[in-house]
């Protein structure tokens, strides 16, 4: 259990760094927006997309931070979280759906689309479409394996 507590503490540090990097990225994207060829509507759409992605990222990181903090303070929650993390059925589903690889792909495509939104609208929409496809593919694979296993 001590290894799991150490893992949770490392996650807390990573989540804090993620929140700081997301805040810096929001400021940088608002400061260095160089896509002058986009129409006002397209620019507003891209700004809204970026704001929504950053808000979702920050919300997810805050949720995970609070969950870990509560688990570190309460032994019952710690045990429940440990049991959920080591559940063989969920681990098998994650393995079958290639959850780690798909997560990297989704985050990479999202980051690329956020960067492209400030440079070229065509590339932004192409990357945004690829991101949506990857998210849907991952979601359907997860639903498929949850129903079968």
GUBA-481289 format. One record per residue: y, x, z of N, C-alpha, C in turn; residue number from 0. Coordinates in nm, 3 decimals. Each point is the difference from the previous one (the first is absolute). Last residue first. Layout:
BEGIN
n_v:n_u:n_w:ca_v:ca_u:ca_w:c_v:c_u:c_w:num
Y:X:Z:Y:X:Z:Y:X:Z:NUM .
...
END
This chain:
BEGIN
n_v:n_u:n_w:ca_v:ca_u:ca_w:c_v:c_u:c_w:num
-0.834:-1.724:-2.177:-0.062:0.079:0.108:0.012:-0.073:0.130:148 .
0.179:-0.177:-0.414:-0.137:0.040:-0.029:-0.068:0.067:0.118:147 .
0.465:-0.142:0.002:-0.085:-0.116:-0.021:-0.146:0.034:-0.019:146 .
0.326:0.339:0.043:-0.006:-0.073:0.127:-0.089:-0.122:-0.012:145 .
0.088:0.260:-0.386:-0.097:0.062:0.090:-0.005:-0.067:0.137:144 .
0.312:-0.163:-0.321:-0.135:-0.006:-0.057:-0.102:0.057:0.098:143 .
0.460:0.036:0.102:-0.050:-0.136:0.017:-0.143:-0.015:-0.049:142 .
0.212:0.413:-0.072:-0.021:-0.020:0.143:-0.055:-0.141:0.027:141 .
0.125:0.106:-0.438:-0.120:0.075:0.037:-0.032:-0.020:0.148:140 .
0.398:-0.186:-0.164:-0.116:-0.073:-0.049:-0.130:0.072:0.034:139 .
0.407:0.217:0.114:-0.017:-0.124:0.077:-0.122:-0.078:-0.044:138 .
0.124:0.388:-0.242:-0.049:0.036:0.133:-0.027:-0.126:0.083:137 .
0.194:-0.061:-0.421:-0.137:0.050:-0.015:-0.060:0.036:0.135:136 .
0.457:-0.125:-0.011:-0.089:-0.114:-0.026:-0.145:0.044:-0.013:135 .
0.323:0.337:0.044:-0.007:-0.078:0.124:-0.094:-0.119:-0.018:134 .
0.091:0.263:-0.377:-0.082:0.076:0.096:-0.015:-0.078:0.131:133 .
0.285:-0.183:-0.334:-0.140:-0.003:-0.042:-0.090:0.072:0.101:132 .
0.463:0.021:0.067:-0.049:-0.136:0.026:-0.147:-0.011:-0.039:131 .
0.212:0.403:-0.104:-0.013:-0.015:0.145:-0.056:-0.137:0.035:130 .
0.106:0.090:-0.448:-0.119:0.074:0.039:-0.025:-0.012:0.151:129 .
0.397:-0.186:-0.169:-0.116:-0.075:-0.047:-0.131:0.068:0.038:128 .
0.398:0.227:0.091:-0.010:-0.115:0.088:-0.120:-0.087:-0.040:127 .
0.111:0.364:-0.273:-0.062:0.045:0.125:-0.015:-0.115:0.099:126 .
0.220:-0.093:-0.404:-0.137:0.040:-0.029:-0.073:0.043:0.127:125 .
0.460:-0.099:0.026:-0.079:-0.121:-0.017:-0.146:0.032:-0.033:124 .
0.300:0.366:0.041:-0.008:-0.073:0.127:-0.090:-0.122:-0.014:123 .
0.110:0.246:-0.384:-0.102:0.069:0.080:-0.018:-0.073:0.133:122 .
0.342:-0.158:-0.269:-0.128:-0.022:-0.067:-0.114:0.063:0.079:121 .
0.453:0.068:0.140:-0.052:-0.133:0.032:-0.136:-0.027:-0.065:120 .
0.225:0.472:0.182:-0.028:-0.069:-0.125:-0.066:-0.135:0.030:119 .
0.206:0.278:0.355:0.012:0.085:-0.119:-0.016:-0.081:-0.129:118 .
-0.047:-0.158:0.463:0.132:0.062:-0.004:0.022:0.081:-0.128:117 .
-0.416:-0.213:0.094:0.101:-0.105:0.000:0.141:0.054:-0.007:116 .
-0.390:0.279:0.051:0.032:-0.036:-0.139:0.105:-0.108:-0.008:115 .
-0.168:0.128:0.426:0.078:0.110:-0.059:0.044:-0.037:-0.142:114 .
-0.282:-0.301:0.217:0.128:0.006:0.072:0.091:0.109:-0.057:113 .
-0.440:-0.036:-0.163:0.084:-0.109:-0.051:0.135:-0.004:0.071:112 .
-0.319:0.316:0.145:0.045:0.032:-0.135:0.089:-0.109:-0.056:111 .
-0.203:-0.074:0.417:0.101:0.104:0.010:0.055:0.036:-0.137:110 .
-0.357:-0.300:0.009:0.119:-0.061:0.060:0.112:0.101:0.010:109 .
-0.420:0.151:-0.147:0.065:-0.083:-0.101:0.128:-0.065:0.053:108 .
-0.259:0.247:0.308:0.056:0.088:-0.103:0.071:-0.078:-0.109:107 .
-0.232:-0.237:0.337:0.121:0.063:0.054:0.066:0.093:-0.102:106 .
-0.408:-0.200:-0.124:0.103:-0.104:0.017:0.128:0.062:0.054:105 .
-0.378:0.283:-0.041:0.049:-0.042:-0.131:0.114:-0.101:0.013:104 .
-0.223:0.136:0.392:0.079:0.110:-0.054:0.060:-0.038:-0.136:103 .
-0.294:-0.303:0.192:0.123:0.005:0.079:0.091:0.111:-0.052:102 .
-0.430:-0.040:-0.182:0.089:-0.105:-0.050:0.131:-0.001:0.078:101 .
-0.336:0.298:0.145:0.051:0.038:-0.132:0.097:-0.102:-0.056:100 .
-0.217:-0.099:0.407:0.090:0.116:0.016:0.061:0.041:-0.133:99 .
-0.324:-0.354:0.007:0.127:-0.036:0.064:0.095:0.118:0.011:98 .
-0.442:-0.140:-0.244:0.076:0.125:-0.012:0.139:-0.017:0.059:97 .
-0.375:-0.318:0.004:0.123:-0.029:-0.075:0.085:0.123:-0.020:96 .
-0.411:0.029:0.244:-0.032:-0.062:-0.128:0.124:-0.026:-0.084:95 .
0.049:0.171:0.443:-0.066:0.098:-0.086:-0.027:-0.058:-0.138:94 .
0.175:-0.283:0.330:0.101:0.100:-0.038:-0.060:0.104:-0.094:93 .
-0.292:-0.313:0.185:0.088:-0.065:-0.097:0.107:0.098:-0.047:92 .
-0.283:0.145:0.343:-0.075:-0.010:-0.125:0.085:-0.064:-0.110:91 .
0.177:0.021:0.434:-0.008:0.135:-0.058:-0.074:-0.001:-0.133:90 .
0.014:-0.397:0.249:0.131:0.029:-0.060:0.003:0.140:-0.061:89 .
-0.392:-0.122:0.229:0.018:-0.088:-0.115:0.133:0.029:-0.071:88 .
-0.107:0.226:0.406:-0.076:0.050:-0.115:0.019:-0.087:-0.124:87 .
0.345:0.100:0.414:-0.087:-0.107:-0.046:-0.068:0.041:-0.130:86 .
0.342:0.236:0.281:-0.134:0.055:-0.024:-0.100:-0.106:-0.044:85 .
0.462:-0.099:0.107:0.007:0.118:-0.089:-0.138:0.053:-0.036:84 .
0.047:-0.359:0.312:0.039:-0.045:-0.134:0.003:0.117:-0.099:83 .
-0.086:0.095:0.454:-0.111:-0.076:-0.057:0.032:-0.045:-0.142:82 .
0.341:0.208:0.242:-0.104:0.097:-0.032:-0.120:-0.069:-0.064:81 .
0.343:-0.269:0.165:0.046:0.070:-0.119:-0.104:0.103:-0.046:80 .
-0.079:-0.227:0.403:-0.007:-0.095:-0.112:0.041:0.067:-0.130:79 .
0.045:0.248:0.399:-0.141:-0.019:-0.032:-0.017:-0.094:-0.120:78 .
0.432:0.060:0.166:-0.047:0.126:-0.058:-0.146:-0.013:-0.042:77 .
0.195:-0.353:0.235:0.046:0.003:-0.139:-0.045:0.127:-0.070:76 .
-0.096:-0.032:0.455:-0.074:-0.103:-0.071:0.039:-0.004:-0.148:75 .
0.229:0.297:0.302:-0.135:0.044:-0.035:-0.081:-0.105:-0.077:74 .
0.541:0.087:0.003:-0.096:-0.097:0.053:-0.142:0.040:-0.042:73 .
0.386:0.257:-0.133:0.036:-0.039:0.137:-0.104:-0.092:0.065:72 .
-0.029:0.157:-0.457:0.000:0.118:0.086:0.029:-0.035:0.145:71 .
0.018:-0.338:-0.331:-0.138:0.043:0.021:-0.005:0.122:0.091:70 .
0.420:-0.165:-0.136:-0.064:-0.094:0.093:-0.142:0.043:0.031:69 .
0.228:0.251:-0.321:0.063:0.020:0.131:-0.063:-0.093:0.104:68 .
-0.132:-0.043:-0.452:-0.054:0.121:0.062:0.057:0.021:0.139:67 .
0.170:-0.361:-0.249:-0.141:-0.022:0.028:-0.061:0.121:0.070:66 .
0.443:0.035:-0.154:-0.009:-0.086:0.119:-0.145:-0.028:0.037:65 .
0.079:0.246:-0.394:0.046:0.076:0.116:-0.014:-0.083:0.128:64 .
-0.093:-0.208:-0.411:-0.106:0.093:0.038:0.040:0.084:0.122:63 .
0.323:-0.296:-0.179:-0.114:-0.075:0.052:-0.110:0.094:0.048:62 .
0.369:0.190:-0.218:0.034:-0.046:0.135:-0.113:-0.079:0.063:61 .
-0.052:0.139:-0.447:-0.001:0.115:0.090:0.034:-0.041:0.143:60 .
0.026:-0.330:-0.335:-0.138:0.041:0.020:-0.009:0.117:0.099:59 .
0.429:-0.145:-0.134:-0.066:-0.102:0.082:-0.144:0.038:0.031:58 .
0.244:0.274:-0.295:0.049:0.014:0.138:-0.066:-0.101:0.093:57 .
-0.102:-0.032:-0.458:-0.050:0.126:0.055:0.043:0.017:0.145:56 .
0.171:-0.367:-0.238:-0.142:-0.018:0.026:-0.061:0.125:0.063:55 .
0.448:0.025:-0.138:-0.011:-0.091:0.114:-0.147:-0.022:0.036:54 .
0.095:0.255:-0.385:0.034:0.073:0.121:-0.011:-0.089:0.124:53 .
-0.073:-0.201:-0.418:-0.106:0.099:0.027:0.030:0.075:0.129:52 .
0.327:-0.303:-0.153:-0.120:-0.069:0.048:-0.112:0.096:0.033:51 .
0.397:0.171:-0.193:0.026:-0.048:0.136:-0.123:-0.069:0.058:50 .
-0.018:0.137:-0.450:0.003:0.116:0.091:0.020:-0.044:0.144:49 .
0.025:-0.333:-0.329:-0.136:0.052:0.009:-0.006:0.116:0.098:48 .
0.423:-0.173:-0.103:-0.077:-0.092:0.084:-0.143:0.045:0.019:47 .
0.273:0.244:-0.295:0.047:0.018:0.138:-0.076:-0.091:0.096:46 .
-0.085:-0.053:-0.456:-0.054:0.128:0.046:0.043:0.026:0.144:45 .
0.176:-0.379:-0.210:-0.144:-0.015:0.019:-0.061:0.127:0.056:44 .
0.455:0.007:-0.120:-0.022:-0.079:0.121:-0.148:-0.020:0.030:43 .
0.116:0.215:-0.399:0.035:0.086:0.113:-0.021:-0.074:0.133:42 .
-0.053:-0.245:-0.396:-0.110:0.095:0.017:0.026:0.092:0.118:41 .
0.344:-0.301:-0.119:-0.117:-0.072:0.049:-0.115:0.095:0.028:40 .
0.387:0.175:-0.201:0.027:-0.034:0.140:-0.120:-0.073:0.061:39 .
-0.112:0.335:-0.391:0.091:-0.114:0.014:0.017:-0.031:0.148:38 .
-0.112:0.503:-0.174:-0.061:-0.126:0.038:0.106:-0.109:0.009:37 .
0.076:0.478:-0.084:-0.024:-0.081:-0.118:-0.057:-0.137:0.034:36 .
0.098:0.370:0.310:0.121:-0.069:-0.040:-0.023:-0.092:-0.119:35 .
-0.270:0.273:0.398:-0.037:-0.082:-0.116:0.120:-0.085:-0.040:34 .
-0.044:0.307:0.389:0.060:0.055:-0.122:-0.029:-0.084:-0.124:33 .
0.020:0.029:0.580:-0.043:-0.091:-0.106:0.070:0.042:-0.130:32 .
0.008:0.195:0.476:-0.022:0.070:-0.126:-0.052:-0.090:-0.112:31 .
0.107:-0.159:0.452:0.103:0.100:-0.029:-0.013:0.056:-0.141:30 .
-0.315:-0.309:0.187:0.129:-0.069:-0.013:0.111:0.097:-0.040:29 .
-0.432:0.164:0.087:-0.007:-0.086:-0.119:0.130:-0.076:-0.021:28 .
-0.046:0.277:0.385:0.005:0.080:-0.122:-0.001:-0.088:-0.125:27 .
-0.052:-0.207:0.422:0.135:0.055:-0.013:0.014:0.079:-0.130:26 .
-0.425:-0.160:0.106:0.090:-0.113:-0.027:0.141:0.051:-0.022:25 .
-0.322:0.314:0.133:-0.020:-0.041:-0.139:0.091:-0.116:-0.037:24 .
-0.009:0.148:0.448:0.066:0.100:-0.085:-0.011:-0.039:-0.147:23 .
-0.234:-0.264:0.305:0.145:-0.018:0.018:0.079:0.098:-0.086:22 .
-0.466:0.045:0.009:0.037:-0.122:-0.072:0.150:-0.027:0.013:21 .
-0.184:0.361:0.242:0.003:0.030:-0.144:0.040:-0.123:-0.081:20 .
-0.059:-0.053:0.467:0.117:0.085:-0.028:0.011:0.031:-0.149:19 .
-0.378:-0.237:0.142:0.120:-0.083:0.015:0.124:0.081:-0.031:18 .
-0.408:0.230:0.006:0.007:-0.091:-0.114:0.123:-0.089:0.006:17 .
-0.101:0.284:0.365:0.048:0.078:-0.114:0.014:-0.088:-0.124:16 .
-0.188:-0.200:0.373:0.140:0.031:0.027:0.060:0.080:-0.114:15 .
-0.458:-0.087:-0.016:0.076:-0.123:-0.023:0.149:0.022:0.024:14 .
-0.297:0.353:0.099:0.007:-0.021:-0.145:0.081:-0.126:-0.033:13 .
-0.088:0.093:0.453:0.092:0.100:-0.055:0.017:-0.018:-0.151:12 .
-0.315:-0.272:0.212:0.134:-0.036:0.047:0.104:0.098:-0.056:11 .
-0.456:0.089:-0.074:0.049:-0.107:-0.085:0.141:-0.042:0.040:10 .
-0.220:0.308:0.270:0.038:0.062:-0.128:0.053:-0.104:-0.098:9 .
-0.176:-0.161:0.403:0.126:0.073:0.025:0.049:0.070:-0.127:8 .
-0.418:-0.217:-0.013:0.108:-0.098:0.010:0.135:0.068:0.023:7 .
-0.388:0.269:0.001:0.027:-0.051:-0.135:0.115:-0.100:0.002:6 .
-0.157:0.160:0.412:0.073:0.105:-0.072:0.035:-0.044:-0.142:5 .
-0.271:-0.283:0.248:0.135:-0.002:0.057:0.085:0.106:-0.068:4 .
-0.452:-0.008:-0.112:0.068:-0.117:-0.056:0.143:-0.010:0.052:3 .
-0.279:0.334:0.177:0.032:0.031:-0.139:0.076:-0.115:-0.065:2 .
-0.167:-0.062:0.434:0.116:0.090:0.000:0.041:0.040:-0.141:1 .
-0.389:-0.257:0.085:0.119:-0.082:0.000:0.126:0.087:0.000:0 .
END
